[in-house]
Amino acid sequence: MSAPHLPKVAGIDPEVPVSTHTAAPLREVPAAPGAFIQDRLAGWVSDLTTLHELTERLASTATLDAALNELLHAGAALVGARRGLLVLEPADTTATPSTTLGLGLSHADLGHIETVERGATALGRVLDGHPGTADGLTTPDLFGDPDLDPRHREVATRLGYAASYALPLASEAAGRLGAAVWLYDEPGEPSEKQRHLVGLYARYATEHLARLTELERARADVATVAEELLPSRLPRIPGVQLAARHRTGPRGGGDWYDALPLPDHALGLAVGSVGGSGPSAMAAMGRMRASLRAYAVMEGEDPVAVLSDLELLLRLTEPARTATALFAYCEPAARKVVLAGAGHTPPLVLGDRRCEFVETTLSAPLGMLACWEAPSVEFSPAPGETVLLYTDGLLRRTGDAMDRAFARLHSAAASVPKAGRHDPDAVADHVLRTMLPDGPARTDSTEDVVILAAHFD
């Protein structure tokens, strides 16, 4: 009898022998190729998100110091370091001097590091642009380096760092601005991914620092021009002591002051503000101050005539411009003040027995009317009282409505300590500190600040 045949199954030939080398059954199913790609993509998205957040924070900085601090902190986070050091060395050091900034390092620590010869440190070699340092310089084990400078070894031992990673602050557009180095407490170095991310961040930071450096130079130039247009020193007149404070806005403004001696031991005091900002307003401010000086010498006893002449000149030469001004003719020996204002804020009188605004007549700014004229006001400061003249920039810098700003000014003047009320410098400084606790040099305000204080003996 023949052997029975195996049943046929579709697609399988029962006559084909089974291989003796058949692979063992799979116990674990391998991950799909897409899972690996998804992990990589998730990592890239995370890195890009981190880089975006750090660059956004850097872009929000408005001053060079704030940007340098942000760069140091962000770089330390990217490379996994705790401490760092940054040196900014712009090409034009006359406009923007070299700056050294530390993270987690005291001034004494920075002083110790500066005692090491520049070429013996990674930071110094990167700053000097040595070959092979364009993409950064890693020193993973300082104490394992037999060629380490003995002084560098001593400083590293004292400060407790064992490795470093230095990176130039350079880009094609901005060139080389400086370098940063981050210090590790233990031997180690940043990973390739960390170096890539911090390199991208550093190039962006360099462009931002270059823009802020140019802005700092422009602000310094504006401040220099503004100071040159104002009195280089205040006159010394018997019976009165003077003090002035002036802060120019970042774009340069038209607020000004003046104090000039007049015949018969008299004194002329003036403050004013020209509309607009920038070089045009500064030039107009210089012309207005020079013109008022000439008119004050000719007819200073009549402040109304002085301002009327000034208004006529402004209307004929610059009909599209407006300005405010206040001129006071003072006789210190008689403690007599006659003043007139054109749309300007009223002076404030501060003494041991009173703190009040001077009642002045309401008048339009210069250039607003076809013919300007307003009556003058006369008052007599008591011995020991201080007359405070100022521009509306002091009020606007507070950010309050004008009525509240006036109230703040009155409160600031009234709170001057009695020991300082006989010193016009102390009065001006106290008012500034009280009115502007964040400082008068804030860059987020375009307003100038002018204070002129006259203390009568």
JOQUI-V684373 format. One record per backbone hydrogen bond with DSSP energy under -0.5 kcal/mol. CO is the residue of the C=O (numbers start at 1). NH is the residue of the N-H. Records with the same first field share a line. If there is no record, write none. Layout:
# JOQUI-V684373
CO: NH  NH
This chain:
# JOQUI-V684373
9: 12
12: 9  14
13: 16
19: 22
28: 30
32: 35  36
33: 37
34: 38
35: 39
36: 40
37: 41
38: 42
39: 43
40: 44
41: 45
42: 46
43: 47
44: 48
45: 49
46: 50
47: 51
48: 52
49: 53
50: 54
51: 55
52: 56
53: 57
54: 58
55: 59
56: 60
58: 61
63: 67
64: 68
65: 69
66: 70
67: 71
68: 72
69: 73
70: 74
71: 75
72: 76
73: 77
74: 78
75: 79
76: 80  81
83: 183
84: 103
85: 181
86: 101
87: 89  179
88: 99
91: 93
92: 95  96
99: 88
101: 86
103: 84
106: 110
107: 111
108: 112
109: 113
110: 114
111: 115
112: 115
113: 116
117: 120
118: 121
121: 125
122: 126
123: 127
124: 128
125: 130
126: 129
130: 133
133: 136
137: 166
139: 164
140: 188
142: 145
144: 146
145: 148
149: 153
150: 154
151: 155
152: 156
153: 157
154: 158
155: 159
156: 160  161
162: 142
163: 184
164: 139
165: 182
166: 137
167: 180
168: 170
169: 177  178
171: 175
175: 171  177
177: 89
178: 169
179: 87
180: 167
181: 85
182: 165
183: 82  83
184: 162  163
191: 195
192: 196
193: 197
194: 198
195: 199
196: 200
197: 201
198: 202
199: 203
200: 204
201: 205
202: 206
203: 207
204: 208
205: 209
206: 210
207: 211
208: 212
209: 213
210: 214
211: 215
212: 216
213: 217
214: 218
215: 219
216: 220
217: 221
218: 222
219: 223
220: 224
221: 225
222: 226
223: 227
224: 228
225: 229
226: 230
227: 230
235: 237
237: 240
239: 457
240: 237
241: 455
243: 453
245: 451
247: 449
249: 252
252: 278
254: 274
256: 272
258: 270
260: 268
262: 266
263: 266
266: 262
267: 269  330
268: 260
269: 328
270: 258
271: 326
272: 256
273: 324
276: 254
278: 282
279: 283
280: 284
281: 285
282: 286
283: 287
284: 288
285: 289
286: 290
287: 291
288: 292
289: 293
290: 294
291: 295
292: 296
293: 297
294: 298
295: 299
296: 300
299: 302
301: 303
302: 305  306
303: 307
304: 308
305: 309
306: 310
307: 311
308: 312
309: 313
310: 314
311: 315
312: 316
313: 317
314: 318
318: 321
322: 275
323: 366
324: 273
325: 342
326: 271
327: 340
328: 269  330
329: 338
330: 267  332
331: 334  335  336
336: 331
337: 379
338: 329
339: 377
340: 327
341: 343
342: 325
347: 358
348: 350  388
349: 356
350: 386
354: 351
356: 349
358: 360
365: 368
366: 323
377: 339
379: 337  381
382: 385
385: 456
386: 350  388
387: 389  454
388: 348
389: 452
391: 394  395
392: 396
393: 397
395: 398  400
396: 399
401: 405
402: 406
403: 407
404: 408
405: 409
406: 410
407: 411
408: 412
409: 413
410: 414
411: 415
413: 416
417: 420  421
418: 421
420: 423
422: 424
423: 427
424: 428
425: 429
426: 430
427: 431
428: 432
429: 433
430: 434
431: 435
432: 436
436: 439
439: 442
442: 445
445: 250
449: 247
450: 391
451: 245
452: 389
453: 243
454: 387  456
455: 241
456: 384
